[in-house]
Amino acid sequence: MAASDVISLGIGSPAGVRAFILFGLTGGTAVAPTITTTTLAAGNVGSYYSRTVVATGDTPITWTVDSGVLPDGLTINSGTGVISGTPTTEETQAFTIKAENAAGSDTQALSITIAAATSGVGIGGSSAIAGMICRVGGLMVH
């Protein structure tokens, strides 16, 4: 609320005691959303993905996929603009996100690339070193 949207009413007494009451006005010019996110990070099959699409403008803002589709396993939260989930397919999907409020809407073309699952070397996994015997100090570690 801008300072020009506030009315101050002062009440005084002969003893000099004063009280002020502030009234806020509503009904100013509503502001339609403007999506400020222009790119989204890539993800990997099987790894949790979470990114937030951001917009300026009056809230609440409702988020939808206006055209195209998100990568398999991902969804958009209509109240927060968070795209999240666990991708299931290696792919690149191009889509258009829409942000809408009472004053209007905006759209933004975006894409997400989902790469193959990452593999790492882990103990006890199916890595090349799993099951090897290592000497640590004077101990044999298996």
C-alpha positions as CSV (number, residue, x, y, z in Angstrom):
1,M,0.0,0.0,0.0
2,A,1.5,3.4,-1.0
3,A,1.6,6.3,1.5
4,S,-1.1,8.0,-0.7
5,D,-3.4,5.1,0.1
6,V,-3.5,5.9,3.8
7,I,-5.8,8.3,5.6
8,S,-4.8,9.5,9.0
9,L,-7.4,10.8,11.5
10,G,-6.1,12.6,14.6
11,I,-8.1,13.1,17.7
12,G,-7.0,15.5,20.4
13,S,-8.2,16.6,23.8
14,P,-7.7,19.8,25.8
15,A,-5.1,18.0,27.8
16,G,-3.1,17.3,24.7
17,V,-3.8,13.6,24.5
18,R,-3.9,12.5,20.9
19,A,-4.8,9.4,19.2
20,F,-4.3,8.6,15.5
21,I,-6.2,6.2,13.5
22,L,-4.9,5.0,10.1
23,F,-7.3,3.8,7.5
24,G,-6.0,1.9,4.5
25,L,-7.7,2.2,1.2
26,T,-8.1,-0.6,-1.3
27,G,-9.1,-0.6,-4.9
28,G,-6.0,0.9,-6.4
29,T,-4.9,-0.2,-9.9
30,A,-4.4,-4.0,-9.9
31,V,-1.2,-5.3,-11.4
32,A,-1.2,-8.2,-13.8
33,P,1.6,-10.8,-13.4
34,T,4.8,-10.6,-15.4
35,I,6.8,-13.8,-15.5
36,T,10.5,-13.0,-14.8
37,T,11.9,-16.6,-15.0
38,T,13.4,-17.1,-18.5
39,T,15.3,-20.4,-18.1
40,L,15.0,-23.6,-16.0
41,A,17.8,-25.9,-14.9
42,A,18.3,-29.3,-16.3
43,G,17.6,-32.4,-14.3
44,N,18.3,-36.2,-14.3
45,V,16.1,-39.2,-14.6
46,G,15.4,-40.6,-11.1
47,S,16.7,-37.5,-9.2
48,Y,14.2,-35.2,-7.5
49,Y,13.7,-31.9,-9.4
50,S,12.3,-28.6,-8.0
51,R,12.4,-25.1,-9.5
52,T,10.2,-22.1,-8.9
53,V,8.8,-20.0,-11.8
54,V,8.7,-16.4,-10.5
55,A,6.4,-13.5,-11.5
56,T,5.8,-10.0,-10.3
57,G,2.2,-8.6,-9.8
58,D,-0.6,-8.8,-7.4
59,T,-1.3,-12.1,-5.6
60,P,-2.8,-14.6,-5.7
61,I,-1.3,-15.8,-9.0
62,T,-2.5,-19.1,-10.5
63,W,0.1,-21.1,-12.5
64,T,-0.7,-23.5,-15.4
65,V,1.0,-25.1,-18.4
66,D,-0.7,-23.1,-21.2
67,S,0.7,-25.3,-24.0
68,G,3.1,-28.2,-24.4
69,V,3.8,-30.6,-21.5
70,L,6.3,-30.9,-18.7
71,P,8.8,-33.7,-18.7
72,D,7.3,-37.1,-17.5
73,G,7.2,-37.1,-13.7
74,L,7.1,-33.4,-13.2
75,T,4.0,-31.2,-12.3
76,I,3.5,-27.5,-11.5
77,N,1.9,-26.4,-8.3
78,S,-0.9,-24.0,-9.3
79,G,-0.6,-21.9,-6.2
80,T,3.2,-21.5,-6.0
81,G,4.7,-21.9,-9.5
82,V,7.0,-24.7,-8.2
83,I,7.7,-27.3,-10.9
84,S,8.7,-30.5,-9.1
85,G,8.8,-34.3,-9.1
86,T,11.1,-37.1,-10.1
87,P,11.7,-37.2,-13.8
88,T,11.2,-40.7,-15.4
89,T,12.3,-40.2,-19.0
90,E,15.4,-38.8,-20.7
91,E,13.9,-36.0,-22.8
92,T,13.7,-32.3,-23.5
93,Q,10.2,-30.7,-23.3
94,A,9.3,-27.2,-24.5
95,F,6.2,-25.7,-23.0
96,T,4.5,-22.3,-22.1
97,I,3.8,-21.4,-18.6
98,K,0.9,-19.0,-17.8
99,A,0.6,-16.8,-14.7
100,E,-2.8,-15.4,-14.1
101,N,-4.5,-13.1,-11.5
102,A,-7.6,-10.9,-11.3
103,A,-5.8,-8.2,-13.3
104,G,-4.6,-10.3,-16.3
105,S,-2.1,-12.9,-17.3
106,D,1.4,-13.4,-18.8
107,T,3.0,-16.4,-20.6
108,Q,6.6,-17.5,-20.9
109,A,8.1,-20.1,-23.2
110,L,10.4,-22.4,-21.2
111,S,12.0,-25.8,-21.6
112,I,13.5,-28.5,-19.3
113,T,16.1,-31.0,-20.4
114,I,16.2,-34.3,-18.4
115,A,19.4,-36.2,-18.9
116,A,20.0,-39.9,-18.2
117,A,20.3,-41.0,-14.6
118,T,23.6,-40.2,-13.1
119,S,25.8,-43.1,-11.8
120,G,28.2,-42.9,-9.0
121,V,30.7,-45.1,-7.3
122,G,29.3,-46.3,-4.1
123,I,30.2,-48.8,-1.4
124,G,28.0,-51.9,-1.6
125,G,26.6,-50.9,-5.0
126,S,27.3,-52.3,-8.4
127,S,30.4,-50.3,-8.9
128,A,33.8,-51.7,-10.0
129,I,35.2,-51.5,-6.5
130,A,32.3,-53.1,-4.7
131,G,33.5,-56.3,-3.0
132,M,37.2,-55.4,-3.1
133,I,39.3,-55.9,0.0
134,C,41.2,-52.8,1.1
135,R,43.9,-52.5,3.7
136,V,43.3,-49.5,6.1
137,G,46.1,-49.2,8.6
138,G,46.5,-52.7,10.0
139,L,42.9,-53.8,9.3
140,M,41.4,-55.6,6.4
141,V,38.2,-53.9,5.2
142,H,35.8,-55.7,3.0
